[in-house]
Amino acid sequence: MKKFLQVVLNIPLNQAFTYLDCENPESKSRTGFRADLKFGNRRMTGFVVGESDSLPADCPVEESKIRPILRILDEEPLFNEEIIELAKWVSRYYLCSMGEAISAMLPGGKRESDAGGFSFLEESPETKARTLSDEQKKAVEEILGIRNDSNLHYLYGATGTGKTEVFMQVCESLLSAGKGVIYLVPEIGLTKQVIQAVVSRFGNTAAVLHSGLTPSQKLSEWRRILNKEARIVIGARSAVFAPLPDLGMIIIDEEHDGSYKSGNTPRYHARQVAMYRCGKKKIPLLMGSATPSVEAWHLMESGGIKKYVLTRRLAGGAMPQIKCVNLSSLSIDGAISPVLQKEIEATLAEKRQTILFLNRRGFTHFFRCNSCGFELKCKNCSVSLTFHKAEKRLRCHYCGYSVSPPQVCPECGSLDVGYSGFGTEFIETEVKAKFPNARVVRVDTDSLNHKGELTEKLDAFKKGEYDIMLGTQMVAKGLNFPNLKLVGVVLADTGLHMPDFRAAERTFALITQVAGRAGRFFPDGKVLVQTYCPDSEPIACAVAGKTEEFYESEVKTREMLSFPPFARILRMVFRAPSEHQAVAGANGAAAILKKILYGSKSNPSKLQEAALHTEILGPAECPLSKIAANYRQQIILRGPSISLLQYMASTFMENFKAPGEVYIEYDVDPVSLL
C-alpha cells in the first residue's frame, strides 16, 4: 500500500515536502527515518517527520506528480517524537527551518562504525568515588532533593574546588535510579580530562559525542544511546540533543563558555536548549563555573537559580599570587616586560614550567590617552569606538555613531594620545630569542594541523617535554599541569577593547580562569598579568579576586545601558560580495522592520507594551566588516520581550525576499556582536 511521507530537508525553506513510499510491503511506520531522495535535480537526505495513507489536504501538487523516495537509509528509526517536537521548538525560537534544526541535531553518518579514540567502548576500570567535603555533600543532597519551581541549580566555586566530583556523584545517584544524564563540556581544552574522568568512572555506560568523531562513529554512539546501552552522554554543545530515554538531568560544565553557542544556522545556545528540555520534562538542570555568565549570576542573585558555593581547594595547592604589570609605566621592546622575563628565567632555573597566554583576537585600533588612560567610547552604547584609518574617523559598530579623532585627550588635555594594542604573531619569535635554551611549544588553532595534535602537545607538556607553552583560549580552561609554576598573561587588554558589550565579562573570566591554572598542586604558583589598564574594573577585580564586586558592577552597567540580562537582543547580519549590496539590503530591512514595530505599537495585543520599549539599532557596519570576501552590515533589535523580536524577524523573513546576492543571518540571543 502506498504511503505519503512528510519530509523536511536541510534547506532554508520552512515547510515539509510530500514524497511517496512505494516499497513498503509490511506497511511499517517511516517516521523517524532518513530517506535518500531527489529534490529538484539534487540528490539529498530527507528526514521523515510524518506520514499518511492519503494525500495531505494542504499538498499543493496533484497525486500523479508526487515523486517516490529512492530508498530508506536506516534499519531502525533514528529520531523519535521528542526530537521532532524539539526540532519544531528550535525552528521557531532560532528562526530557521525545521529541516535545518533536525540536521544540526542528528549525526550525519550513513553507516555505523566503531567510535574509536575517545569512545572507550571496552570496559574501563571503575575509578572509586572520592570522599566529599561537607560543602560538596550538602550540594549533592540538595541538588538531588530540592524540587523548586525553576529546577535550575548552579555550582559556583573557584578552579580546583571539586565541582567535577559533585557532578560525578550526582550522575552516580541518577544512574542507580535508572535515569540517564547528559553532561556538556566546552569544545576546547577541558573536554579530554572530563571525558576521561567520566569514562573511567562509568565505563561502558558512557557515550561520547564530540567533533573529533567521524559522522559514522557519531551514528554508532547515537544508536547506543537510543538502545539504552549508554546511560550517560558526554560531549560538546550538540550533545544537548541526545535522544536519551528516561533523561533525569542535564549538566553544563563551564556554563559561561562561548562555545556553547553555535556559529552556524541554527544558531542555538546549548544552555537555552537545555533549559527548554529540562523545563518540559520537569527535571533539574545543573550548571557550574568559577566565572558564571552575567545572566546566570543575575538569576542566582534574584533567586531564579539555586546557588551552591564551594570555597575549599581540594588538591592541596593554594590560590596563586596574582600580580599586575603596568605596561604604561614601562618602556618595553616587544611584548615581554622585564618583570615577566625575570620570572620566566627564575622558573626555568627551578626546572618548572611556564604558560604564556595570548588573547589573540583583538582590535588594535582603539583611542587611548597615554597620560591618564582615558579611552573613547560611544555616547549611545558605551562600547569602544574603533578607529577607521581610511576615513580617519572613530566609529561605533552598534549604532553607527562616529566622531573625528580628538587631537588632545578630552579628559586631561594631554597631547600624548594615540591608538593602542599590538599584534601577537611575533611573540613566539620573541620568546625563542629571549630564552634560547628553553623548549617552547605553541598551542593555538593556527599551529594545529592534524587531528589529535592538541592532545599530543598537551600530554607532552604534562610529561615535562617542554618548558614554555604559548597558547590561546585552549590553555585557559581546566587543564592541570603538576609542574606548572608561572602563568603570564601577555596582554590582558586585547579582549577589553572589542566593540562588544560582553568584553568586560570575557576579560574577567579569562584572567580568572587562566589564574586558576597555576597553583593547582603547589602552593607557590604565580600569575603575572601584563596590562595597559591596571585600573579597569575587569582586570583589577580579577587580579584581586574580587568576583562579587565585579559582577555587581557589571550587572549595574548592563541595567543602565539596557543590555542582557535586562533586555533581549536579536541580531541580523546582511552579507554580500559588494559593500553597496550589503548596505542597501540592511537599509531596506530597517525600513520594513520599523513598519512592523510601529504596527505592534499601535495594535492592542499582549506584545503592545513590549513594543513601546523596543528599539532598532543600526544599520551599522559589523565590527569585522569583511569576512571571506563578503561585506557585512548589522541591525540589532533590542527590547524586553524575545517573543516580539522573534515576531518582528519572522514577519520580515516571510514577507521580504533579500535582493540577489544578499544573505541574511539571524542570531537570537547572540553571545558575540563581532
C-alpha positions in Angstrom: 0.0 0.0 0.0 1.2 3.5 -0.9 2.2 5.8 1.9 2.6 9.6 1.7 5.6 10.8 3.7 6.1 14.3 5.1 9.8 15.0 4.7 11.9 18.0 5.8 15.2 18.9 4.2 18.3 20.8 5.4 17.5 23.9 3.3 16.2 27.3 4.5 12.6 26.6 3.5 10.4 26.1 6.5 8.0 23.6 5.1 7.6 19.8 4.7 7.6 18.2 1.3 5.4 15.2 0.3 7.0 12.1 -1.1 5.7 8.6 -1.9 6.9 5.4 -0.2 6.1 2.6 -2.6 8.4 -0.2 -1.4 7.0 -0.8 2.0 5.2 -4.2 1.8 4.8 -4.6 5.6 3.4 -1.0 5.8 6.0 -0.1 8.5 6.0 3.4 10.0 8.7 5.5 8.4 8.5 8.4 10.9 12.0 9.0 12.4 13.9 7.6 9.4 16.1 9.3 6.9 15.4 8.9 3.2 17.5 9.3 0.1 15.5 11.3 -2.5 15.7 13.7 -5.4 14.8 17.3 -4.7 14.7 19.2 -8.0 17.8 17.9 -9.7 19.7 17.4 -6.5 20.1 14.2 -4.6 19.5 14.9 -0.9 18.9 13.3 2.5 15.4 14.0 3.9 14.0 13.4 7.4 10.6 11.8 7.7 8.5 13.7 10.3 5.1 12.4 9.4 3.1 10.0 7.2 -0.4 9.4 6.0 -2.3 6.9 3.8 -3.9 9.7 1.7 -2.5 12.8 0.1 -2.4 15.7 2.7 -5.2 18.2 2.1 -2.7 21.1 2.0 -0.4 19.5 -0.5 -0.1 22.0 -3.5 0.8 19.2 -6.0 -1.6 16.6 -7.5 -1.1 13.0 -6.7 0.2 12.0 -10.1 3.2 14.4 -9.7 4.3 13.2 -6.3 7.8 11.7 -6.5 8.8 8.5 -4.8 11.7 8.4 -2.4 14.8 6.5 -3.7 15.3 4.5 -0.5 15.2 4.5 3.3 18.6 4.9 4.8 18.1 3.4 8.3 17.1 0.0 9.5 15.6 1.4 12.7 14.3 4.9 13.4 17.0 7.5 14.1 14.8 10.0 16.0 11.6 10.0 17.9 8.6 12.2 18.6 10.5 14.1 21.3 13.3 15.0 18.9 10.6 16.1 16.3 9.0 18.4 19.0 12.4 19.7 20.0 13.2 20.5 16.3 9.9 22.4 16.0 10.9 24.5 19.0 14.4 25.1 17.8 13.0 26.1 14.4 10.5 28.6 16.0 12.9 30.0 18.6 16.1 30.4 16.4 14.3 31.3 13.2 15.4 28.5 11.0 13.7 25.8 9.0 12.7 22.5 10.7 15.0 20.6 8.3 18.0 22.8 9.3 17.1 22.1 13.0 16.9 18.3 12.7 20.0 18.3 10.5 22.0 20.0 13.3 20.6 17.6 15.9 21.3 14.3 14.2 24.6 12.5 13.4 25.3 12.6 9.6 26.9 9.2 9.1 25.3 6.7 6.6 26.8 3.6 8.2 27.7 2.9 11.8 31.3 2.3 12.7 33.2 1.7 15.9 33.8 5.0 17.6 37.4 4.6 18.5 39.5 7.3 20.2 37.6 8.9 22.9 34.7 6.5 22.9 36.2 3.8 25.2 33.7 1.0 24.2 35.8 -1.5 26.2 35.0 -1.7 29.9 37.2 0.7 31.7 38.4 0.1 35.3 36.0 1.7 37.8 37.6 4.7 39.4 36.3 5.0 43.0 34.3 8.0 44.1 36.2 10.4 46.3 35.1 11.3 49.8 33.2 14.6 49.6 33.8 17.7 51.7 30.9 19.0 53.8 30.2 21.7 51.1 30.2 19.1 48.3 27.9 16.7 50.3 25.4 19.4 51.0 25.4 20.4 47.3 24.8 16.8 46.1 22.0 16.2 48.6 20.2 19.4 47.8 20.6 19.1 44.0 19.1 15.6 44.2 16.5 16.5 46.8 15.2 20.0 46.1 12.4 20.5 43.5 11.9 24.2 43.2 9.8 25.9 40.6 12.6 26.5 38.2 14.6 23.4 38.9 17.8 25.3 38.0 20.9 24.7 40.1 24.4 26.3 39.9 27.6 25.1 41.4 29.8 28.1 41.9 33.4 27.8 43.1 37.0 28.8 42.2 39.0 26.5 40.0 40.1 23.4 41.9 37.3 23.3 44.5 35.9 20.0 43.3 32.9 20.8 41.1 33.6 17.8 38.8 33.4 15.4 41.7 30.0 16.8 42.7 28.8 16.3 39.1 30.1 12.7 39.1 28.3 11.8 42.3 25.1 13.4 41.2 25.4 11.3 38.0 26.0 8.1 40.0 22.8 8.6 42.1 20.7 9.3 38.9 22.1 6.3 37.1 21.5 4.0 40.0 17.9 5.3 40.0 17.6 4.2 36.3 17.8 7.7 34.9 20.1 9.0 32.1 22.3 12.1 32.2 23.6 14.5 29.5 26.9 16.1 30.6 28.0 19.0 28.4 31.6 20.3 28.3 33.0 23.2 26.3 34.5 22.4 22.9 38.2 23.1 23.7 40.8 22.1 26.2 38.8 20.9 29.1 36.9 18.2 27.2 39.5 15.5 27.3 40.1 15.4 31.1 36.4 15.4 32.0 35.7 12.7 29.4 38.5 10.6 30.8 37.1 11.1 34.3 33.5 10.2 33.3 34.5 7.2 31.2 36.9 5.8 33.8 34.1 6.1 36.4 31.2 4.9 34.3 32.9 2.6 31.8 30.7 1.1 29.1 27.6 3.2 30.1 29.2 6.4 28.8 28.7 7.6 25.2 30.9 10.4 23.8 29.7 12.9 21.2 32.3 15.4 20.0 33.8 17.0 16.9 36.7 14.5 16.8 34.4 11.6 15.8 33.6 10.8 12.2 29.9 11.1 11.2 29.6 7.2 11.2 31.2 7.0 14.6 28.7 9.6 15.9 26.0 7.5 14.4 27.1 4.4 16.4 27.2 6.4 19.6 23.7 7.8 18.8 22.4 4.2 18.3 23.9 3.1 21.7 22.1 6.0 23.3 18.7 5.1 21.7 19.1 1.4 22.6 19.8 2.3 26.3 23.3 0.8 26.1 24.7 4.2 27.1 23.1 6.0 30.0 25.4 9.0 30.4 26.2 11.1 27.3 29.2 13.4 27.5 30.0 15.9 24.7 30.2 19.4 23.4 27.1 21.6 22.6 25.3 19.3 20.1 25.2 16.5 22.8 22.3 18.5 24.3 20.1 16.9 21.6 21.0 13.3 22.6 17.8 11.1 22.5 18.4 9.6 25.9 15.4 7.6 27.1 14.4 8.4 30.8 16.5 11.6 30.9 17.0 12.6 34.5 19.3 15.7 34.4 21.4 17.8 32.1 24.7 19.1 33.4 26.5 22.1 31.8 30.2 22.4 33.0 31.9 25.8 32.5 28.4 27.3 31.7 29.9 30.7 30.8 31.8 29.3 27.8 31.1 30.9 24.4 31.5 27.6 22.5 28.0 26.5 23.8 26.6 28.9 21.2 26.6 27.6 17.6 28.1 29.9 15.0 26.1 28.4 12.1 22.4 28.0 11.3 20.6 27.2 13.6 22.5 29.5 15.9 21.2 27.7 19.1 22.7 28.1 22.6 23.0 24.7 24.4 22.1 26.4 27.7 18.8 27.6 26.3 18.0 24.2 24.7 18.9 22.5 28.0 16.6 24.9 29.9 13.8 24.1 27.5 14.3 20.3 27.6 14.5 20.3 31.4 11.5 22.5 31.8 9.4 20.3 29.5 10.4 17.2 31.4 10.4 18.8 34.8 13.9 17.6 35.6 16.9 19.5 37.1 19.4 21.5 35.1 22.8 21.7 36.9 25.3 24.3 35.8 28.8 25.1 37.1 31.6 27.5 36.6 34.2 29.6 38.5 33.1 32.6 36.4 29.4 32.4 35.7 27.9 34.4 32.8 26.4 37.7 33.9 23.0 36.4 33.0 23.4 33.3 35.3 24.8 35.5 38.1 21.9 37.8 37.9 19.5 34.9 38.1 21.3 33.4 41.1 21.1 36.8 42.9 17.4 37.2 42.1 16.6 33.6 43.2 15.8 32.2 39.7 18.7 29.7 40.1 19.6 27.9 43.3 23.3 28.6 44.1 25.8 26.3 45.9 29.2 27.7 46.7 32.4 25.7 47.0 35.2 27.5 48.8 37.9 24.9 49.5 40.6 24.0 47.1 40.9 20.2 47.4 44.1 19.3 45.6 46.3 21.0 48.1 47.8 24.0 46.4 46.6 27.5 47.2 45.2 30.2 45.0 48.3 31.6 43.2 49.8 35.0 43.8 48.5 37.3 41.1 50.4 40.4 40.2 49.7 43.2 37.7 52.4 44.5 35.5 51.5 48.0 34.3 52.9 48.4 30.8 52.1 52.1 30.6 54.9 52.9 33.1 57.4 50.7 31.3 59.2 51.3 28.0 59.4 47.8 26.7 60.8 46.5 23.5 58.4 43.7 22.3 55.7 42.0 24.3 57.5 40.6 27.3 58.2 43.0 30.2 61.4 42.9 32.3 59.4 41.7 35.2 57.9 38.8 33.3 61.3 38.0 31.8 62.9 37.7 35.2 60.1 35.4 36.5 60.4 33.1 33.4 64.2 32.9 34.0 63.7 32.0 37.6 61.1 29.4 36.7 63.4 27.8 34.1 66.2 27.7 36.7 64.0 25.7 39.0 63.2 23.3 36.2 59.5 24.2 36.4 57.1 25.2 33.6 55.6 28.4 32.3 52.4 29.0 30.3 52.2 32.3 28.3 48.7 33.1 27.4 47.9 35.2 24.3 44.4 36.5 23.8 44.8 36.9 20.0 41.5 38.3 18.9 41.7 42.0 19.5 41.2 45.3 17.8 44.5 47.2 17.7 42.9 50.5 16.8 41.2 51.9 19.9 41.7 55.5 21.1 43.7 55.9 24.3 45.4 58.7 26.3 48.9 57.6 27.4 48.9 60.1 30.2 45.6 59.3 32.1 44.5 56.1 30.4 41.2 57.7 29.1 39.5 55.7 26.4 36.9 57.0 23.9 33.6 55.2 24.0 30.3 55.6 22.1 27.9 58.1 23.7 24.9 55.9 22.9 26.2 52.4 23.5 29.2 52.7 25.9 31.4 50.3 23.8 34.8 51.2 22.5 34.9 53.2 19.3 37.1 51.7 16.6 39.4 53.8 14.5 38.9 53.5 10.7 42.1 54.5 9.0 40.7 55.1 5.5 38.1 57.6 6.6 40.0 58.9 9.6 37.0 58.5 12.0 36.2 56.7 15.1 33.1 54.6 14.7 30.6 52.7 16.8 29.7 49.3 15.4 26.3 49.1 17.2 24.5 52.3 16.3 26.8 53.8 13.6 27.7 56.9 15.7 31.0 58.4 14.5 33.4 61.2 15.5 36.6 62.7 14.4 39.6 61.6 16.5 40.4 64.2 19.1 43.9 65.8 18.9 44.1 66.1 22.7 42.7 63.9 25.5 39.1 65.1 26.3 39.7 64.1 29.9 43.1 65.6 30.9 44.1 67.7 27.9 47.3 65.7 27.2 48.7 65.7 23.7 50.1 62.2 24.3 47.2 60.3 22.6 47.2 57.5 20.1 45.9 54.1 19.2 46.9 51.2 21.4 47.3 47.4 21.1 49.9 45.2 19.4 49.7 42.0 17.3 50.8 38.7 18.8 52.3 36.9 15.8 55.8 37.8 16.9 55.6 36.6 20.5 56.8 33.1 19.7 59.9 34.5 17.9 60.5 36.9 20.8 60.2 34.1 23.4 62.6 31.9 21.5 65.1 34.8 21.1 65.0 35.7 24.8 65.1 32.1 26.1 67.2 30.2 23.6 67.7 27.1 25.7 64.0 26.7 26.7 61.9 24.1 24.9 58.9 26.1 23.5 55.6 24.7 22.2 52.7 26.8 20.7 49.1 25.7 21.0 46.5 27.6 19.0 44.3 26.9 16.0 46.9 28.1 13.6 49.6 25.8 14.9 47.4 22.6 15.0 47.5 20.8 11.7 46.2 17.3 12.3 43.6 15.5 14.3 44.8 14.7 17.8 47.7 17.2 17.7 46.2 19.3 20.6 46.1 16.2 22.8 49.7 15.2 21.8 51.1 18.7 22.6 49.2 19.0 26.0 50.4 15.5 27.0 54.0 16.3 26.0 53.8 19.4 28.2 52.4 17.5 31.1 55.2 15.0 30.8 57.7 17.8 31.0 58.9 17.6 27.4 58.5 21.4 27.1 59.4 24.3 29.4 57.2 27.1 28.0 53.8 26.7 26.3 52.3 29.6 24.3 48.6 29.3 23.9 45.3 31.0 23.2 41.9 30.1 24.8 42.7 26.4 24.6 45.1 26.5 27.5 42.9 28.7 29.7 40.4 26.0 30.7 40.5 23.1 33.1 44.0 21.8 32.3 46.1 20.5 35.2 49.8 20.5 34.9 51.6 19.3 38.1 54.9 21.1 37.3 53.4 24.4 36.3 54.6 27.4 38.3 54.2 30.5 36.3 51.3 31.8 34.1 51.9 35.0 32.2 49.0 36.9 30.5 50.9 38.7 27.8 48.3 41.4 27.2 45.1 41.3 29.2 43.6 44.3 27.3 43.1 42.9 23.8 39.7 41.5 24.5 38.7 44.5 26.6 38.6 47.0 23.8 36.5 44.9 21.5 33.4 46.8 20.4 31.2 44.3 22.3 29.1 44.7 25.4 30.4 41.4 26.8 34.1 42.5 26.5 34.4 43.2 30.3 32.8 39.9 31.3 35.1 37.9 28.9 38.2 39.6 30.1 37.4 39.0 33.7 36.5 35.3 33.1 39.7 34.7 31.1 42.1 36.2 33.7 40.3 34.3 36.5 40.3 31.0 34.5 44.0 31.4 33.4 45.0 32.2 37.0 43.3 29.0 38.2 45.8 27.0 36.2 48.7 28.0 38.4 48.9 26.7 42.0 46.7 23.7 41.4 49.2 21.3 43.0 51.8 23.6 44.5 51.4 26.5 46.9 53.9 28.7 45.1 52.0 29.3 41.8 52.4 32.8 40.3 50.4 34.7 37.7 51.6 37.9 36.1 49.1 39.9 34.2 50.5 42.5 31.8 48.2 45.4 31.0 48.0 49.0 29.9 44.8 49.4 32.0 45.5 48.0 35.5 42.7 50.1 37.0 40.0 48.9 34.6 37.4 47.0 36.6 37.5 43.6 35.0 41.3 43.4 35.3 41.6 45.0 38.7 38.8 42.7 40.1 40.2 39.5 38.5 43.7 40.2 39.9 42.4 41.0 43.4 40.0 38.0 43.3 37.0 40.4 43.9 34.5 38.3 42.0 31.3 39.6 43.7 32.3 43.2 43.2 32.9 42.7 39.5 29.6 41.1 38.9 27.7 43.7 41.0 29.2 46.5 39.0 28.8 44.7 35.6 25.1 44.0 36.4 24.5 47.7 37.2 26.2 48.7 34.0 24.1 46.3 31.9 20.9 47.5 33.6 21.8 51.2 33.0 22.6 50.5 29.3 19.7 48.1 28.8 21.8 45.1 27.7 21.2 41.4 28.7 20.1 40.2 31.2 17.9 43.4 31.3 16.9 43.3 27.7 16.8 40.7 24.9 18.7 41.0 21.7 18.2 39.7 18.2 20.9 40.4 15.6 20.5 40.4 11.8 23.7 40.4 9.7 23.5 41.2 5.9 26.4 40.0 3.9 27.1 40.5 0.2 30.0 40.5 -2.2 29.8 44.2 -2.6 29.5 46.9 0.1 26.7 48.7 -1.8 24.6 45.5 -1.8 25.1 44.9 1.9 24.2 48.5 2.8 21.2 48.5 0.5 19.9 45.2 2.0 20.3 46.4 5.6 18.7 49.8 4.9 15.7 48.2 3.1 15.3 45.8 6.0 15.5 48.6 8.6 12.6 50.4 6.9 10.4 47.3 6.9 11.3 46.4 10.5 10.3 49.9 11.6 6.9 49.5 10.0 6.4 46.1 11.7 7.4 47.6 15.1 5.1 50.6 14.5 2.3 48.2 13.8 2.9 46.3 17.0 2.9 49.5 19.0 -0.5 50.6 17.7 -2.1 47.1 17.7 -3.6 46.1 21.0 -2.1 42.7 21.9 0.0 41.2 24.6 3.1 42.4 22.7 2.0 46.0 22.6 3.5 47.0 25.9 6.9 45.4 25.0 6.8 47.1 21.6 6.8 50.5 23.3 10.2 49.7 24.9 11.7 48.0 21.8 14.3 49.7 19.6 16.1 49.0 16.3 19.9 49.8 16.5 21.6 50.4 13.2 22.1 49.5 10.4 25.8 49.8 11.0 28.9 48.1 9.7 29.8 44.9 11.6 33.0 45.3 13.7 34.5 42.6 11.5 33.3 44.4 8.4 34.5 42.0 5.8 34.8 38.2 6.2 35.6 35.7 3.4 35.2 38.4 0.7 31.8 39.4 2.0 30.9 42.8 3.3 28.8 42.8 6.4 26.2 45.2 7.9 24.1 44.5 11.0 20.8 45.5 12.6 20.3 44.8 16.3 16.7 44.5 17.7 16.6 45.2 21.4 13.7 45.0 23.8 12.2 43.4 26.9 10.4 40.5 25.1 12.2 38.0 22.9 8.8 36.9 21.5 8.3 40.3 20.0 11.8 40.4 18.5 11.2 36.9 17.0 7.8 38.0 15.7 9.4 41.1 14.0 12.2 39.0 12.4 9.9 36.1 11.3 7.3 38.5 9.8 10.2 40.2 8.0 11.5 36.8 6.8 8.2 35.7 5.5 7.4 38.9 3.6 10.7 40.1 2.4 13.0 38.5 -0.2 16.6 39.6 0.1 17.9 41.1 -3.1 20.1 38.9 -5.3 23.4 38.3 -3.6 22.5 39.5 -0.1 22.4 36.7 2.5 20.8 37.4 5.9 21.9 35.7 9.1 19.5 35.7 12.1 21.0 35.3 15.6 18.7 35.1 18.6 20.4 35.9 21.9 23.9 36.4 20.3 26.9 36.0 22.6 29.2 38.0 20.3 28.4 41.0 18.2 31.6 41.0 16.2 
